[in-house]
Amino acid sequence: MSEPVYGLLEVLDRDSDLNYNVRLRVMRSGLNRNDWDYRNIEQFAETFKGTPILCAYPGNRIGDGHNFDEALWNGEIICDFTGPNAERIVGAIGEGENDVWTETGEDGTWIIANGKLWRFYNRQLCDHLAEQGRMEVSAETEVTEEHEESGISVFTAWRGLGVTILHETVAPAIPGASIQALKAMNSEKWNSLKLKVASYHPNTEGGEGTPPKAEDHEPPKNNKGVEKKLTLNKKQLAKLNERFAGYVLLQAKENEEDKSILVTMRNDSYESFSYRLASMDETIAPERIVPVPCTVSIGEDFAMNAEDYFAALSTRVETLSDELSKAQKERDDAQATIKAMTEKENTRRVKAMKEAAKSALDKFNADRSAEEKVCEEDISCVMAEIDGGDYTECADKDGNFCGEEKVCQRVMSICAQKDMEFRAKNAEKKNNQFAWDGITAPKGDDGTVGALLRGLNIE
């Protein structure tokens, strides 16, 4: 069997960072059933370098079509990819010299590319792809030059915008998948954007390798594509809100076909309402403001009343709030108990350390004369350090309190210093003593020389 002619993404391997290296059959040349003919494939193939690989996740489904909204932004229409079901970037085509090339076969010239999917941010997609081995893709292009030949749109200048990974139920691209051509209505100035969605299809029917028809891949009825509405930006919404007194506008969308504007809003009681304006200048008729049910989407096919949903959430929040308050009170009580116990223990430690300091001083002074003793005033600095908390947190390698030992060492060091000073002072005093300092006058000394000689035991 010949190789299928869809646009495909295939897994090559997984790199050291757990990203997936992939190979993409991006798009091919040739005429499609919408009478579009892409020319110069070889010339513009490299415009796909560095472009994103995209994937939408509507509900819990992996992959969809080219999902986005059109929005009015700062006065111009833009493609808006901020919606919950919009495409998001899941990887990129490489930018290396050999990452994009062309191959020509019986079914035309194909653009082939190497890319990478970021598994850390897209685990579900990568795991799903690993199971499938391959998934169909759709290329996106921006057309800048075109002309018609016998009713056929011929695109001669264009560039690649990216590649979208499709869900199995979405008609695939090239042939079968969607190619979006964003082109200028005026060649000199971009006045607006025109969306074209194409499904490439061969001119021959049947035969080996013939791609399935689009109807064979009909998507679910609730996923028929993007609803084309223009969303007002915040500034425009705020301006419009001035005309709806007593309400807060939540959203305003302009219908692309009849240009009417559908407004959704709420009142102070958080009840939901809607209003449709034929134009922005229309006078507001309060009687046309109608209540609407507010629903919450759950999965793809189920919705429930928002009031009921949030009532259940509110009950859960209240329960969690009560549990949080209880936990906070228990924490505060525990912290108060710990604080009281800490203060009590610190008081005990201060008292014990002061007693230890005095005991150490008494032991040092026990066998010393009054002149040699160190007085309590000399260790007053130690007492101040104890009061200041210098030793309160002292602990040994096992975490046991050892402040008393540290205080005793400090006291003994002061005592040793004082003892050294005392001995040095005495030594200096002895060095300055003369021989006659110890002579005392004998009895009967009358001041004569004889009396002096008798005092020196000289006859």
Secondary structure as GFF3:
##gff-version 3
##sequence-region A 1 459
A	DSSP	beta_strand	8	14	.	.	.	ID=ss1
A	DSSP	beta_strand	20	28	.	.	.	ID=ss2
A	DSSP	beta_strand	30	31	.	.	.	ID=ss3
A	DSSP	beta_strand	36	38	.	.	.	ID=ss4
A	DSSP	alpha_helix	41	44	.	.	.	ID=ss5
A	DSSP	three_ten_helix	45	48	.	.	.	ID=ss6
A	DSSP	beta_strand	52	55	.	.	.	ID=ss7
A	DSSP	beta_strand	69	73	.	.	.	ID=ss8
A	DSSP	beta_strand	76	80	.	.	.	ID=ss9
A	DSSP	beta_strand	88	93	.	.	.	ID=ss10
A	DSSP	beta_strand	100	105	.	.	.	ID=ss11
A	DSSP	beta_strand	108	117	.	.	.	ID=ss12
A	DSSP	alpha_helix	123	132	.	.	.	ID=ss13
A	DSSP	beta_strand	134	149	.	.	.	ID=ss14
A	DSSP	beta_strand	152	165	.	.	.	ID=ss15
A	DSSP	beta_strand	178	184	.	.	.	ID=ss16
A	DSSP	beta_strand	193	194	.	.	.	ID=ss17
A	DSSP	beta_strand	197	199	.	.	.	ID=ss18
A	DSSP	three_ten_helix	214	217	.	.	.	ID=ss19
A	DSSP	three_ten_helix	221	223	.	.	.	ID=ss20
A	DSSP	beta_strand	229	231	.	.	.	ID=ss21
A	DSSP	alpha_helix	234	241	.	.	.	ID=ss22
A	DSSP	beta_strand	248	255	.	.	.	ID=ss23
A	DSSP	beta_strand	261	266	.	.	.	ID=ss24
A	DSSP	beta_strand	272	277	.	.	.	ID=ss25
A	DSSP	three_ten_helix	286	288	.	.	.	ID=ss26
A	DSSP	beta_strand	290	291	.	.	.	ID=ss27
A	DSSP	beta_strand	295	298	.	.	.	ID=ss28
A	DSSP	beta_strand	302	305	.	.	.	ID=ss29
A	DSSP	alpha_helix	306	365	.	.	.	ID=ss30
A	DSSP	three_ten_helix	376	379	.	.	.	ID=ss31
A	DSSP	alpha_helix	380	387	.	.	.	ID=ss32
A	DSSP	alpha_helix	403	431	.	.	.	ID=ss33
A	DSSP	three_ten_helix	435	438	.	.	.	ID=ss34
A	DSSP	alpha_helix	449	455	.	.	.	ID=ss35
###
